[in-house]
Amino acid sequence: VIPVSNHTSEWVSGDRNAIAQWDYGVTDDGVAYHKVYRQTQLLFSEINDQAEWGEWYWATEDGDGMTYQSGPDVDVRTAFAKNGKLANSNDKTYRAISTNWPVFAFSRDLGSVKTSASTLFSIGLAQDSAIQYSGKPEGMTVMPSLWKSHFSTATAALDFFHHDYAAAAALSKDLDNQIAQDSLDAAGQDYLTITSLTVRQVFAAVQLTGTPDDPYIFMKEISSNGNMNTVDVVFPAHPIFLYTNPELLKLLLKPIFEIQENGKYPNTFAMHDIGAHYPNATGHPDGKDEQMPLEECGNMVIMALAYAMKAKDNDYLSQHYPILKKWTTYLVEDAIYPANQISTDDFAGPLANQTNLALKGIIGIQAMAAISNRTAHPDDASNHSSIAKDYITRWQTLGVAHNANPPHSTLSYGANETHGLLYNLYTDRELGLNLVPQSVYDMQSTFYPTVKAKYGVPLDTRHSYTKADWELFAAAVASTSTRDMFHKALTTWINETPTNRAFTDLYDTSTGNYPGITFIARPVMGGAFALLVLEEGL
């Protein structure tokens, strides 16, 4: 048995006319590798969502039975097919990626195999400098990859990474098993199908940088526009971080807080993202980011409290209290009658008096009351709680179609013929605020089955598409039968969808296809863990 595998130069750039260069070597601990990289490095640049800087390592164990080769794809593959091994030779003609398509191959002769045998290949991208970041007081800072603090060279990191496979695989299996058991216990096989598909794409969207004493996590808004640490992308993703390790959520929020607390954002409301395109966390010093003021103020207050509750870290709330209070002032001014603005579902367009958006703001005010209580600000707590309770009473008149059969929340105030997923209800239960009456939860649980399409409940009455992350938020706080309805519809879609890319969060509930907008592998699907957060509690 002779397995063979190759890596192509297409990994090094999204520009197929870019010149690729490569080397072959063996590490001190016996790991053979092909190193492939863009000859002219474009630091902190992407083309077609591919990094244009750093070096790719394609590696396997050196030793008996291993052969290697680099060269044109047709030549290398044909030679192996003919000879059953590679030539142990290196192509030295560096060239454009699309010129005779260079590939980098390994094979290993396992001999006669009577039971089973395996060989291990490793792949990784080594970037000394990961992010440029403007949030520190001293200005623009080049953030190193976190691995640089632990390894002096990329090959030392490669040695560790390759030889750590057994331990890493065991830890991964333990995590998979824990998620599987928790998901089955919470809601059964349909729910496990959903959670098991979402983990990889969430963690693939984040990068650890900085140093052990000053770490950061940066997130890329995959496939939509490449924004960095987009607040309304972190928000739907945040349940998975609370479930796995709340410190991860803290590190995601860290640069968002830091940029604004260091006076690098001029608006009084919370910013939308920390950079227009990954990996440039250069902020928006002109204040001209995509503005979702009510959305992002609510998200930041809610997530700060969620982290602090899970981590038992009230000092964190004290540290950020001034800016959290400032954002809550915006919520007080705008939440009950939201101005014409976009919400996180920006592709649906702006709308005034959005019922679901108003609910987020009102819950955010009550969350600030809880923050005030946790940080010895009793007067603020009393004031914010009084306002939130007044607003939620008024909201139930403004945003509910009481005469409908059955009653339901509306898309916007007074539009009784409209409806939408009331997914912002989730955080009232998540944070244990008990602000929203149980009757609202029951009302929505009764209503959702009446508007379900083949593959789920539409996001709202404007379109037939839905958002899977928001369906899962809604399901988490619904009755058992309605929760299971959401899960069954989503797993049916997973099994039948004509989409052929990684898990999308946006799909048409009737056709199962992309709705003219193609979202792929976005980290928002961390919202699948919303129910598990409720099961564990904060």
C-alpha positions, 0 to 999 in steps of 0.5 A: 500500500502506497498512499500519496498526497500533494499540495498545490501552489494555489494555496499561496495566493488568490491571484493565479498569476502570482509567482510561487516559490518553494523549498524542501527540508527536514526538521530537527525532529525528523519531519519532512516538509515542503514550504510554499509561499508567494515570492512577493509577499503582500503583508496584511493583504487578501485576494479572493479571501486568500492570505497573500503573506506567510508560508504554507508547510506541507509535511510528513514523517521522514524515514523509510518508505517516504519519497517526495517530489515537486514539479508540474502537476501532470508530471508528478502525478503521472510519474507516481502512477507509473513508478509507484513512488516519487523521484526525491527531486525538487523543481527549482523553476519558480513560476506563476501558480497557473504556469505548469501548476506546481505541486508538492507531493509525498508518498509512503510505501507501507509495505504489505498491509494485513490489517490496517496502517496509516501515515500522517500529513500535516498542513499549516500556514505560518505568519509571523505578523498576523494583524495590524491593529489600531486600538492601542494607545500608541497607535498602529501595532503589528500583532504577532501570531500567538505561536511566536511566543512559544516557538523560535522558528516556524519549523520548531512549531511544525515539529511540535504540531506534527508530533502532537497529533495524537494528543490533539486528536484525543482532545478533539475527540473528547470535545466532540463526544461532550458536544454529542452527549450534551446535544442529545441530552438537550434535544435529541439527534436532530439537534446533534446533527446541527451542533456537530456541523457548526463547530469547525467553521466557527473556530476556523474564522478566529485567530489567536494573536498577541502574547501570553500576557496580552492575547487577542482573538480576531474574527473574520466575517467569512464570505460576506464582506470580511469585516473584523470582529463584527459585533453583530457577527460575534453576537450570534456566535457568542453561545459557542464561546460561552459553552466552550470557554468564556475567555474566548468571548472576552478576547473577542470583545477586547479589541472592540472595547479597546478601540472605543475606550481609547477614543479612536471612534467618534460616535456615541453609540457602539461601533459595528466592526473594528476593520473593514477587511481582515486582517486590517483592524484599523478601526473607523476613526472617521465614524463611517462604519456600517452603522447599526447603533441600536443593534450594536449597543444592545449586543455589547451590553448583553455580551459583556454581562453574559461573559461576566456571569459565566466567568464570574468576573464582575471586575470586567464589568467595573472596568468597562462600566463607563462605556457600557453606561454610555451605550445604555444611554443610547438604548434608553433614547432609541429602544422604545421607538427605534429610528429608521435603521438596519439591524444585523439582518442588513441585507433586508434593508432599513426599517423604523420601529422594528419590533425585534430590534426594539426588544433587543434594546429593552433587554439591553437596558435591563442587562445594564441594570444587572451590570449596575447591581453587580458593580455597586451602582444601585441608583443606576440599577434602579433607574435602568430597571424602571425604564426597561420594565416600562418599555417592555409593557409598552412594547407588548402593546406596540409590537404585538398583533393581539387580534391576529389568530393566533396572536404574534409579534409583528415585524414593525409596530402597527403592521399587524399583517407582518411577522418575524422571528423574535430571536432577540427574546433569547437573551432575556432567558440567557441572562436570567433577567425575567423581564419579558412575561412568559406569555410572550414566549408562549405566544411565539411558540404557538405562532411559529408552527402556523407560518413554517415553510418546508425548511423552516420559519421565514425570517420575516414577511418580506422574504421567504428566506431565513437565518439558521442562527436566528431560528436556533435562538428562537428554538432555544426559548420555545416550547418543546414541540416548537423547538423540535419543529425548528430542529427537524426542519433544519436537519431536513434542509441539511439533508436535502439542500441543493447548496453544495458549500459549507453550512450557510446561515441564509437559505430559502425556506421553500427551495432550500437554495441560496436566496440570491445571496451566498453566505458560506461557512460564517461563524454566526452558526455558533448560535447553534449552541444557544440551547446548550448555554441555557442547559448549562446556565450562566 
